[in-house]
Amino acid sequence: MMPPHGKRQHLPPLKVFSDLPDSVIDDILMRLPLRDAVRTSILSKKWRYNWCRLPQLTVDETLWQTTKDLISPTIKFTNIIYHLLALHTGPICKFILSISDRVNCPKIDNLICFLSRNGIQHLVLQLPFRGNLYKLPSSFFTCSQLRHLVLRQCLIRSSPLFKGFDRLISLELGGVTISSEFLGSLISKCPLLENLVLKHVDTSNPTEISALKLRSFVFIGNIHLIDLKIVPLLSKITYEPTEFSVEAGYNLAKIFESIPALEHLSWSNYNFQVDDAGPAEVIPTRLPSALNSLKRLYLSWITLGEFFEFSFALCLIRSSPYIEEIEIEGCVDVDGEYYEPVPRDAVDEIPASFSDMTFYHLRTVKIKSLAGADAEMQLIKVLLAKSPMLVRMVIEPYELEESLKAEITKFQRASSKAEIVYSVD
């Protein structure tokens, strides 16, 4: 559209960029990917080196990917790190380094040393899965301002320089190699640690975890290598055992005995192995010490037609008198060939095993991939009959069968408000 009197309006000169306050420029740069932030250098002289004082930096493959890969990614990465070390000024509060498998892990010791001297608070090192693990330099242990730390594919060895991370709140280790002794020491020397994630951590012996402020714990790996020793405030746990073998005389209660504040438990049962023992020998009817603080129980990949796994689920439910929410995501064996199916007498004993229990706080139940086995139906029947405050039970069957729906609808309910929702996801 032409302006009045036929006069053309001209865009303001580039000087407008130079007139912006530094705070506005910094805010703009913080919202841009690092590659685009560097490109703003051409806008004006004032913008030329503004990116050099960014307190948050993400270095990943977007910086060295081009349509014409005439130079190897490793060389490009090395040049980028060199320019960062040479040009950056001021503190770096957050730094994310993500190197793809295409890039050979270069020496980044100088980068770690640089960050340790520039107030790093949030550090993420995601290194390639292939090749040798990157050994953290001694300067890493002098990052005294750290509050959030993520390390993947690293070799962590003890250092005389390590006195502890006094400000660390969250720690995530994935695919790292570290001795069990130093892992325990590392955790115990983080007095403010609240969130801990351990994924496929390579340790040879069990690790004792003592953390007075710990509130959330995620663990993926061999559960026998973890010993929660002193965790008085720990309220949320996610366990995904990659190995969980039990044998006669195994003390299942040991996994749960030192978690007095546990409120939320999530258990993904990917690999349950039993060695020459029956369920009664390794899985008690209920734990010796009740989970009195537990409010939410989530069980996934539980094969409810398998005697051991079903007994494990029942043990946790019976041990949670104040439970408010239960969700079970079943795993169906379409062939019905279970290692040890739930026997008829065990199914008949289910109501008696709950005879002294009433779930006065249970409000919601969700069971996914229901196969309609007798043991599953008996569990649903007991929960409906023993939960006077139940509001909603959601049943998602593996296959839609009207006969199952009709049978469940007839079950007696302790709660007049209990709604049963039967649907296929």
Protein Blocks (a to p, Z undefined) as FASTA:
>chain_A
ZZehhiacddddfklmmmpcfklmmmmmmmpcfklmmmmmmmpmklmmmmmmccbdcddf
klmgcfblfbcfklmmmmmmmmmmmmpgcjdfbdcddddfklccddfklmmmmmmmnopa
bdcddddfehjdddddfklmmmmkbfbdcdehiacdddfklgbjfkbmbdcdehiacdfk
lmmmmmmmmmkbmbdcdehiacfbdcddddfkbcbdcdedjfklpccfblckbmbdcddd
fbdcddehiafklmmmmmmkbmbdcdddfbccdehiafklmmcfbdfbacfkbmbdcdeh
iafkbmklmmmmmmmmmmmmkbfbdcddddddfkopafbacdfklmmmmmmmmmmgccfk
bmbdcdehiehiaklmmmmmmmmmmmmkbfbdcdddfbdcfklmmmmmmpccfbfkbccd
dddZZ
